[in-house]
Amino acid sequence: MESSPATGTDPTLKAVYHRLADGRWEEKERAIAQEFPLTVFVNGQEYVTLLCTPQKLNYLILGRLYLEGLIQGVGDVANISVCSDEPVAQVRLLDQSVALPMPRVIFSGCGSAPAPVGKANTLRPLESSLMVTAEELVSLMDELLKSAYLHRSYGGLHISGMADSQQILVVAEDIGRHNTLDKIQGECLYRGLSTKDRIILTTGRLSSEMVEKAARMGTPVVASRNSPTDRAVALAGSLGITLVGYIRGPHMSVYTHAERILGPGPG
C-alpha cells in the first residue's frame, strides 16, 4: 500500500465560551474536539462519509474497509490519499470490481454496524483460550486512560485500546466510539499486529455494533467503563465474547462468558 498513515488535520479547534464561577461570568477560550466530515471515495466511487476526529485517518479508512469485508488485508489496497485542503480521501483498490454498498453518512453518535457485501450472517462464535484476571483488566483500563493525551487535554472523545493481558498495544481516540475500533483495526493491519485473542478496552457504551466489530476482529474480551445495551449482551453471549462493563477502580460487571475471568469472581 502506498503512502504512510495520515495523521490528518489538527484534531482540536479553539472555542470562546462564558463560564459562571462564584456568581460572576468570565470569558474563556479552550480547545474542543473537532467533528470532521470525511468523505471517502473508493475506485472513484463515493463510499461513505464519516463524522470523525481528524487523526489516524488512513487507519480509520483501512480498518473500516476490512471490517466491512471489502478488503482482506493491506495487500488489497494500492493507495490511500487524504487531501490536505478538503475533507476528502481517495482509495484505490487493486481489485477494481469490488462492489460497494450505497453511500452513507456515518454519524459520530450512532455509527453503523459493519455489513460486509454479500457476507451477511457469517459471524461464528469465537473459540479462544484467552484468560484474564479482574486485576489485569483494571490495570489495563488505568493504562488506557493514562495514554489518552487528547482526551486529557480537552475531553469530548471516546478512547479505545487493543491489549494483551499485560499491556496496551494500540490506542485510538475519536468522537465516535465505533471509529476508534476501525482505527485500531487499521493500525493493526498496517503494523502487522494480530487482533485475534486480544482484549478490547473502551470508554464508550457497548452497543451491538461494537460487539460485532470485536467478533470480526477475533477479540474474545470486550471491556468498558460504560454500560452495554441489551442487544450487545445478547450478541456477545451468542458469539462467545466476554462482555465486561462499568470498570471503575476495583469494580466491574461481567455480563457474558465469565469463565474467562480468572481468580475469585463470578461463577
DRENTORVEX-10125 format. One record per residue: x negated, y negated, z negated of N, C-alpha, C in turn; residue number from 1; residue in one letter. Coordinates in steps of 0.1 Angstrom, whole numbers, always signed. Example, Ala and Ser with C-alpha at 12.3 -4.5 7.8 and 13.67 -1.06 7.14 Angstrom:
<sites>
SITE   n.u   n.v   n.w  ca.u  ca.v  ca.w   c.u   c.v   c.w   k r
SITE  -132   +57   -78  -123   +45   -78  -132   +33   -78   1 a
SITE  -128   +22   -71  -137   +11   -71  -129    +0   -79   2 s
</sites>
This chain:
<sites>
SITE   n.u   n.v   n.w  ca.u  ca.v  ca.w   c.u   c.v   c.w   k r
SITE    -9   +12    +0    +0    +0    +0    -9   -12    +0   1 m
SITE    -7   -21    +9   -14   -34   +10   -10   -43    -1   2 e
SITE   -19   -52    -4   -16   -63   -14   -16   -58   -28   3 s
SITE   -22   -67   -37   -22   -63   -51    -9   -68   -57   4 s
SITE    -5   -62   -69    +7   -67   -76    +8   -81   -78   5 p
SITE   +19   -88   -75   +20  -102   -77   +25  -105   -90   6 a
SITE   +19  -115   -97   +24  -119  -110   +37  -128  -108   7 t
SITE   +38  -135   -97   +49  -143   -95   +47  -157   -99   8 g
SITE   +57  -166   -99   +55  -179  -104   +55  -180  -119   9 t
SITE   +53  -192  -124   +53  -193  -139   +67  -189  -144  10 d
SITE   +67  -179  -154   +79  -174  -159   +86  -183  -169  11 p
SITE   +81  -195  -171   +87  -204  -180   +90  -218  -174  12 t
SITE  +100  -224  -179  +104  -238  -175  +105  -247  -188  13 l
SITE  +103  -260  -186  +105  -269  -197  +119  -274  -198  14 k
SITE  +125  -275  -210  +138  -280  -211  +138  -290  -223  15 a
SITE  +145  -301  -221  +147  -311  -231  +160  -308  -238  16 v
SITE  +160  -308  -252  +172  -305  -259  +172  -314  -272  17 y
SITE  +184  -314  -278  +185  -322  -290  +188  -312  -302  18 h
SITE  +180  -313  -312  +180  -304  -324  +186  -312  -336  19 r
SITE  +195  -305  -343  +201  -311  -355  +193  -305  -367  20 l
SITE  +187  -313  -375  +180  -309  -387  +181  -319  -398  21 a
SITE  +185  -314  -409  +187  -323  -421  +196  -335  -418  22 d
SITE  +207  -332  -410  +216  -343  -407  +212  -353  -396  23 g
SITE  +201  -351  -390  +196  -360  -380  +193  -353  -367  24 r
SITE  +196  -359  -356  +193  -354  -343  +179  -358  -338  25 w
SITE  +172  -349  -333  +159  -351  -327  +158  -346  -313  26 e
SITE  +152  -354  -304  +149  -349  -290  +137  -341  -290  27 e
SITE  +138  -329  -284  +126  -320  -284  +125  -314  -270  28 k
SITE  +113  -308  -267  +111  -301  -255  +104  -288  -258  29 e
SITE  +109  -278  -251  +103  -264  -253  +104  -256  -240  30 r
SITE   +96  -246  -239   +96  -237  -228  +108  -227  -229  31 a
SITE  +115  -224  -218  +126  -215  -218  +123  -205  -206  32 i
SITE  +130  -193  -208  +128  -183  -197  +134  -187  -184  33 a
SITE  +128  -184  -173  +133  -188  -160  +141  -176  -155  34 q
SITE  +153  -179  -149  +161  -169  -142  +158  -171  -127  35 e
SITE  +152  -161  -122  +146  -162  -108  +154  -153   -98  36 f
SITE  +160  -159   -88  +168  -151   -79  +159  -146   -67  37 p
SITE  +154  -134   -68  +145  -129   -58  +153  -120   -48  38 l
SITE  +153  -124   -36  +160  -117   -25  +149  -108   -18  39 t
SITE  +152   -95   -18  +142   -86   -12  +147   -80    +1  40 v
SITE  +139   -81   +11  +141   -76   +25  +133   -63   +27  41 f
SITE  +139   -53   +32  +131   -40   +34  +132   -37   +49  42 v
SITE  +121   -36   +56  +121   -34   +70  +129   -44   +78  43 n
SITE  +129   -56   +73  +136   -67   +80  +150   -68   +76  44 g
SITE  +156   -59   +68  +170   -60   +64  +171   -64   +49  45 q
SITE  +182   -72   +47  +184   -76   +33  +188   -64   +24  46 e
SITE  +181   -62   +13  +183   -51    +5  +190   -54    -8  47 y
SITE  +185   -64   -16  +190   -67   -29  +185   -81   -33  48 v
SITE  +194   -88   -41  +189  -100   -48  +189   -97   -63  49 t
SITE  +177   -99   -69  +175   -96   -83  +174  -108   -91  50 l
SITE  +182  -110  -101  +180  -121  -111  +170  -116  -121  51 l
SITE  +158  -122  -122  +148  -116  -129  +138  -127  -135  52 c
SITE  +129  -122  -143  +118  -131  -147  +107  -130  -137  53 t
SITE  +101  -141  -132   +91  -140  -121   +78  -136  -126  54 p
SITE   +77  -124  -130   +64  -118  -134   +64  -103  -130  55 q
SITE   +53   -98  -125   +51   -85  -121   +62   -81  -110  56 k
SITE   +64   -90  -101   +75   -89   -91   +72   -77   -82  57 l
SITE   +60   -74   -78   +57   -63   -70   +60   -50   -77  58 n
SITE   +57   -49   -90   +61   -38   -98   +76   -36   -98  59 y
SITE   +83   -47  -100   +98   -47  -101  +103   -41   -88  60 l
SITE   +98   -45   -77  +103   -40   -64  +100   -26   -62  61 i
SITE   +87   -22   -64   +83    -9   -62   +91    +1   -71  62 l
SITE   +93    -3   -84  +100    +6   -93  +114    +8   -89  63 g
SITE  +121    -3   -84  +135    -2   -80  +136    +7   -68  64 r
SITE  +127    +5   -58  +128   +14   -46  +127   +28   -50  65 l
SITE  +118   +31   -59  +116   +45   -64  +128   +50   -71  66 y
SITE  +133   +43   -81  +144   +48   -89  +157   +48   -81  67 l
SITE  +158   +41   -69  +170   +43   -61  +168   +54   -50  68 e
SITE  +156   +61   -51  +154   +72   -42  +150   +68   -27  69 g
SITE  +146   +55   -26  +143   +50   -12  +128   +53    -9  70 l
SITE  +120   +56   -19  +106   +60   -17  +103   +71   -26  71 i
SITE   +93   +79   -23   +89   +90   -32   +76   +86   -39  72 q
SITE   +69   +75   -35   +57   +71   -41   +51   +59   -34  73 g
SITE   +39   +54   -39   +33   +43   -34   +29   +45   -19  74 v
SITE   +26   +58   -16   +22   +61    -2   +33   +58    +8  75 g
SITE   +45   +56    +4   +56   +54   +14   +57   +39   +17  76 d
SITE   +49   +31   +10   +51   +16   +12   +38   +11   +19  77 v
SITE   +41    +4   +31   +30    -1   +38   +25   -15   +32  78 a
SITE   +35   -23   +28   +32   -36   +24   +43   -42   +15  79 n
SITE   +40   -50    +5   +49   -58    -3   +44   -72    -3  80 i
SITE   +51   -82    +1   +47   -95    +1   +57  -104    -5  81 s
SITE   +53  -111   -16   +62  -120   -23   +58  -134   -19  82 v
SITE   +68  -142   -14   +65  -156    -9   +61  -165   -21  83 c
SITE   +52  -173   -19   +47  -182   -30   +56  -195   -30  84 s
SITE   +63  -198   -20   +71  -211   -19   +86  -209   -19  85 d
SITE   +91  -197   -19  +105  -195   -20  +107  -181   -26  86 e
SITE  +119  -178   -32  +122  -166   -39  +126  -155   -29  87 p
SITE  +116  -151   -21  +119  -140   -11  +107  -130   -11  88 v
SITE  +110  -118   -10  +100  -107    -8  +103   -99    +4  89 a
SITE   +92   -95   +11   +93   -87   +23   +86   -74   +20  90 q
SITE   +93   -63   +23   +88   -49   +21   +88   -42   +34  91 v
SITE   +77   -36   +37   +76   -28   +49   +73   -13   +45  92 r
SITE   +82    -4   +48   +80   +10   +46   +74   +17   +58  93 l
SITE   +67   +27   +55   +61   +35   +67   +73   +41   +75  94 l
SITE   +83   +46   +68   +95   +51   +75  +105   +40   +78  95 d
SITE  +105   +36   +91  +114   +25   +95  +129   +30   +95  96 q
SITE  +132   +42   +94  +145   +47   +95  +153   +49   +82  97 s
SITE  +146   +45   +70  +153   +46   +57  +166   +39   +57  98 v
SITE  +176   +45   +53  +190   +39   +52  +191   +32   +39  99 a
SITE  +194   +19   +40  +195   +10   +28  +210    +9   +24 100 l
SITE  +212    +8   +11  +226    +5    +6  +230    -9   +10 101 p
SITE  +243   -12    +9  +248   -26   +12  +241   -36    +3 102 m
SITE  +237   -48    +8  +231   -58    +0  +239   -61   -12 103 p
SITE  +232   -63   -24  +239   -66   -36  +232   -77   -44 104 r
SITE  +239   -83   -53  +232   -92   -63  +233   -85   -76 105 v
SITE  +221   -83   -82  +220   -76   -95  +218   -86  -106 106 i
SITE  +228   -89  -114  +227   -99  -124  +219   -94  -136 107 f
SITE  +213  -104  -143  +204  -101  -154  +211   -94  -166 108 s
SITE  +224   -97  -168  +231   -91  -179  +236   -77  -177 109 g
SITE  +242   -75  -166  +249   -62  -164  +241   -52  -157 110 c
SITE  +232   -57  -147  +224   -47  -140  +232   -38  -131 111 g
SITE  +226   -28  -127  +232   -18  -118  +225    -5  -119 112 s
SITE  +233    +6  -121  +226   +19  -122  +221   +23  -109 113 a
SITE  +209   +30  -109  +204   +34   -96  +213   +44   -89 114 p
SITE  +214   +42   -76  +223   +50   -68  +216   +55   -56 115 a
SITE  +207   +65   -57  +199   +70   -46  +208   +73   -34 116 p
SITE  +204   +69   -22  +212   +71   -10  +212   +86    -7 117 v
SITE  +225   +91    -6  +226  +105    -3  +222  +115   -14 118 g
SITE  +219  +109   -26  +214  +118   -36  +223  +117   -49 119 k
SITE  +235  +115   -48  +244  +113   -59  +245  +126   -67 120 a
SITE  +247  +125   -80  +249  +136   -89  +237  +146   -88 121 n
SITE  +225  +142   -87  +214  +151   -86  +206  +152   -99 122 t
SITE  +210  +144  -109  +203  +145  -122  +205  +158  -129 123 l
SITE  +194  +163  -134  +195  +176  -142  +189  +174  -156 124 r
SITE  +194  +181  -165  +189  +180  -179  +174  +181  -180 125 p
SITE  +167  +172  -187  +153  +173  -188  +148  +184  -197 126 l
SITE  +138  +191  -193  +131  +201  -202  +118  +196  -205 127 e
SITE  +116  +194  -218  +103  +188  -223   +99  +193  -237 128 s
SITE   +87  +195  -239   +82  +200  -252   +77  +188  -261 129 s
SITE   +80  +176  -256   +75  +164  -263   +82  +163  -277 130 l
SITE   +74  +161  -287   +80  +159  -301   +73  +146  -307 131 m
SITE   +80  +140  -315   +75  +127  -321   +81  +126  -335 132 v
SITE   +73  +119  -344   +78  +117  -357   +85  +104  -358 133 t
SITE   +94  +102  -368  +100   +89  -370   +90   +78  -373 134 a
SITE   +79   +82  -380   +69   +72  -384   +62   +67  -371 135 e
SITE   +60   +76  -361   +54   +72  -349   +62   +63  -341 136 e
SITE   +76   +65  -341   +85   +57  -334   +85   +43  -340 137 l
SITE   +85   +42  -353   +84   +29  -360   +71   +22  -356 138 v
SITE   +60   +29  -356   +47   +23  -353   +47   +18  -339 139 s
SITE   +52   +26  -330   +52   +22  -316   +61   +10  -313 140 l
SITE   +72    +9  -320   +81    -3  -319   +74   -15  -324 141 m
SITE   +67   -14  -335   +59   -26  -340   +49   -30  -330 142 d
SITE   +42   -20  -324   +32   -23  -314   +38   -30  -302 143 e
SITE   +49   -26  -298   +56   -32  -286   +59   -46  -289 144 l
SITE   +65   -49  -301   +69   -63  -304   +56   -72  -305 145 l
SITE   +45   -67  -310   +33   -75  -311   +27   -78  -297 146 k
SITE   +30   -69  -287   +24   -71  -274   +32   -80  -265 147 s
SITE   +44   -84  -269   +53   -92  -261   +50  -107  -262 148 a
SITE   +39  -111  -255   +35  -125  -257   +45  -135  -252 149 y
SITE   +52  -132  -241   +62  -142  -235   +73  -143  -245 150 l
SITE   +78  -133  -250   +89  -133  -260   +85  -141  -272 151 h
SITE   +73  -139  -277   +69  -146  -289   +68  -161  -286 152 r
SITE   +65  -165  -274   +63  -179  -271   +76  -186  -270 153 s
SITE   +87  -180  -264   +99  -188  -263  +112  -180  -263 154 y
SITE  +111  -167  -266  +123  -159  -267  +131  -157  -254 155 g
SITE  +143  -152  -256  +152  -151  -244  +149  -139  -235 156 g
SITE  +140  -130  -238  +136  -119  -229  +138  -106  -236 157 l
SITE  +140   -96  -228  +140   -82  -232  +126   -77  -231 158 h
SITE  +122   -67  -239  +109   -61  -239  +110   -46  -238 159 i
SITE  +103   -40  -230  +103   -25  -229   +89   -20  -227 160 s
SITE   +87    -8  -232   +73    -2  -231   +74   +13  -228 161 g
SITE   +64   +18  -221   +62   +32  -219   +51   +36  -228 162 m
SITE   +53   +47  -236   +43   +51  -246   +41   +67  -246 163 a
SITE   +30   +71  -251   +29   +85  -256   +31   +84  -271 164 d
SITE   +29   +95  -278   +32   +94  -292   +22   +86  -300 165 s
SITE   +11   +81  -294    +1   +74  -301    +0   +59  -298 166 q
SITE    +3   +55  -285    +1   +41  -281   +10   +37  -270 167 q
SITE   +12   +24  -269   +19   +18  -258   +10   +18  -245 168 i
SITE   +15   +23  -234    +7   +24  -222   +10   +12  -212 169 l
SITE   +23    +8  -211   +27    -2  -202   +38   -10  -209 170 v
SITE   +38   -24  -207   +48   -33  -213   +53   -41  -202 171 v
SITE   +66   -44  -202   +73   -53  -193   +83   -62  -200 172 a
SITE   +84   -74  -196   +93   -84  -202  +101   -90  -191 173 e
SITE  +114   -92  -194  +123   -97  -183  +136  -102  -190 174 d
SITE  +143  -111  -183  +157  -115  -188  +167  -103  -186 175 i
SITE  +164   -93  -178  +173   -82  -176  +166   -69  -181 176 g
SITE  +173   -63  -191  +167   -51  -197  +165   -40  -186 177 r
SITE  +174   -39  -176  +172   -29  -166  +160   -32  -157 178 h
SITE  +157   -45  -155  +145   -49  -148  +132   -44  -155 179 n
SITE  +132   -44  -168  +120   -40  -175  +116   -26  -171 180 t
SITE  +126   -17  -170  +123    -3  -167  +118    -2  -152 181 l
SITE  +124   -10  -143  +119   -10  -129  +105   -14  -129 182 d
SITE  +101   -24  -137   +88   -29  -137   +78   -19  -142 183 k
SITE   +82   -12  -153   +74    -1  -159   +72   +10  -148 184 i
SITE   +83   +14  -142   +81   +25  -132   +72   +20  -121 185 q
SITE   +73    +8  -116   +65    +3  -105   +50    +2  -109 186 g
SITE   +48    -2  -121   +34    -3  -126   +28   +11  -127 187 e
SITE   +36   +20  -133   +30   +34  -134   +27   +40  -120 188 c
SITE   +36   +38  -111   +33   +43   -97   +20   +37   -92 189 l
SITE   +19   +24   -93    +7   +17   -88    -6   +21   -95 190 y
SITE    -5   +24  -108   -17   +27  -115   -19   +43  -116 191 r
SITE   -10   +50  -110   -11   +65  -110    -9   +71  -124 192 g
SITE    +0   +64  -132    +3   +69  -145   +16   +77  -145 193 l
SITE   +17   +89  -151   +29   +97  -151   +39   +91  -161 194 s
SITE   +51   +91  -157   +62   +87  -167   +68   +99  -173 195 t
SITE   +65  +111  -169   +71  +123  -175   +66  +126  -189 196 k
SITE   +74  +131  -197   +71  +135  -211   +65  +123  -219 197 d
SITE   +71  +111  -216   +67   +99  -223   +79   +94  -232 198 r
SITE   +77   +82  -238   +87   +76  -246   +90   +62  -241 199 i
SITE  +102   +59  -239  +106   +45  -236  +111   +38  -248 200 i
SITE  +105   +26  -251  +110   +18  -262  +114    +5  -256 201 l
SITE  +125    -1  -262  +131   -13  -257  +138   -21  -268 202 t
SITE  +139   -34  -266  +147   -42  -275  +161   -44  -271 203 t
SITE  +164   -39  -258  +178   -42  -253  +188   -31  -256 204 g
SITE  +200   -34  -254  +211   -25  -256  +209   -12  -247 205 r
SITE  +212    -1  -252  +210   +12  -244  +223   +15  -237 206 l
SITE  +224   +11  -224  +236   +14  -216  +234   +27  -208 207 s
SITE  +244   +32  -201  +243   +44  -194  +233   +42  -182 208 s
SITE  +231   +30  -176  +222   +28  -166  +207   +30  -171 209 e
SITE  +205   +25  -183  +192   +27  -189  +188   +41  -191 210 m
SITE  +198   +49  -196  +196   +63  -197  +194   +70  -184 211 v
SITE  +201   +66  -174  +200   +72  -161  +186   +69  -155 212 e
SITE  +181   +57  -157  +168   +54  -152  +157   +62  -159 213 k
SITE  +159   +64  -173  +150   +72  -181  +149   +86  -176 214 a
SITE  +161   +92  -172  +162  +105  -167  +154  +107  -154 215 a
SITE  +156   +97  -145  +148   +97  -133  +133   +96  -135 216 r
SITE  +130   +89  -146  +115   +87  -149  +110  +100  -156 217 m
SITE  +119  +109  -160  +114  +121  -167  +110  +118  -182 218 g
SITE  +115  +107  -188  +112  +104  -202  +123  +110  -211 219 t
SITE  +119  +119  -220  +129  +126  -228  +133  +119  -241 220 p
SITE  +126  +108  -245  +129  +100  -257  +131   +85  -253 221 v
SITE  +142   +80  -257  +145   +66  -254  +149   +59  -267 222 v
SITE  +142   +49  -271  +144   +43  -285  +145   +28  -283 223 a
SITE  +154   +22  -292  +157    +8  -291  +159    +2  -305 224 s
SITE  +157   -11  -306  +160   -19  -318  +175   -22  -318 225 r
SITE  +182   -19  -306  +196   -23  -305  +204   -10  -305 226 n
SITE  +217   -12  -301  +227    -1  -301  +229    +5  -288 227 s
SITE  +233   +18  -287  +237   +24  -275  +252   +22  -272 228 p
SITE  +256   +24  -260  +271   +24  -257  +275   +39  -257 229 t
SITE  +289   +41  -257  +294   +54  -258  +290   +62  -246 230 d
SITE  +290   +56  -234  +286   +63  -222  +271   +67  -222 231 r
SITE  +263   +58  -228  +249   +61  -229  +247   +74  -238 232 a
SITE  +254   +74  -249  +253   +86  -258  +258   +99  -251 233 v
SITE  +269   +98  -244  +274  +110  -237  +264  +114  -226 234 a
SITE  +259  +105  -219  +249  +108  -208  +236  +114  -213 235 l
SITE  +231  +108  -224  +219  +113  -230  +221  +127  -235 236 a
SITE  +232  +129  -241  +235  +143  -246  +235  +153  -235 237 g
SITE  +241  +150  -224  +242  +159  -213  +229  +161  -205 238 s
SITE  +220  +151  -206  +207  +151  -198  +195  +155  -207 239 l
SITE  +198  +159  -219  +187  +164  -228  +178  +153  -232 240 g
SITE  +183  +141  -234  +175  +130  -238  +178  +126  -253 241 i
SITE  +167  +124  -260  +168  +120  -274  +170  +105  -274 242 t
SITE  +182  +100  -279  +185   +86  -279  +185   +81  -293 243 l
SITE  +177   +71  -295  +175   +65  -309  +178   +50  -308 244 v
SITE  +186   +46  -317  +189   +32  -318  +186   +26  -332 245 g
SITE  +187   +12  -332  +186    +5  -345  +173    +8  -352 246 y
SITE  +161    +8  -345  +149   +10  -352  +145    -4  -358 247 i
SITE  +147    -5  -371  +144   -17  -378  +136   -13  -391 248 r
SITE  +123   -16  -390  +115   -11  -402  +115    +4  -402 249 g
SITE  +117   +10  -414  +117   +24  -415  +130   +31  -412 250 p
SITE  +140   +23  -407  +154   +28  -405  +156   +30  -390 251 h
SITE  +164   +40  -387  +168   +43  -373  +180   +52  -373 252 m
SITE  +186   +52  -361  +198   +61  -359  +195   +70  -347 253 s
SITE  +196   +83  -349  +193   +93  -338  +207   +98  -334 254 v
SITE  +210   +96  -321  +224   +99  -316  +224  +112  -309 255 y
SITE  +214  +116  -302  +214  +129  -295  +200  +136  -296 256 t
SITE  +201  +149  -295  +189  +157  -294  +178  +153  -305 257 h
SITE  +183  +154  -318  +174  +150  -329  +163  +161  -331 258 a
SITE  +164  +172  -325  +154  +182  -326  +140  +178  -322 259 e
SITE  +139  +167  -314  +126  +162  -310  +119  +154  -321 260 r
SITE  +127  +150  -331  +121  +142  -342  +116  +151  -353 261 i
SITE  +102  +151  -354   +96  +160  -363   +96  +154  -377 262 l
SITE   +94  +163  -387   +93  +160  -401  +107  +158  -407 263 g
SITE  +108  +153  -420  +121  +152  -426  +130  +143  -418 264 p
SITE  +142  +147  -416  +150  +139  -407  +164  +146  -405 265 g
SITE  +171  +142  -395  +184  +147  -392  +183  +162  -389 266 p
SITE  +193  +170  -393  +193  +184  -390  +199  +186  -376 267 g
</sites>
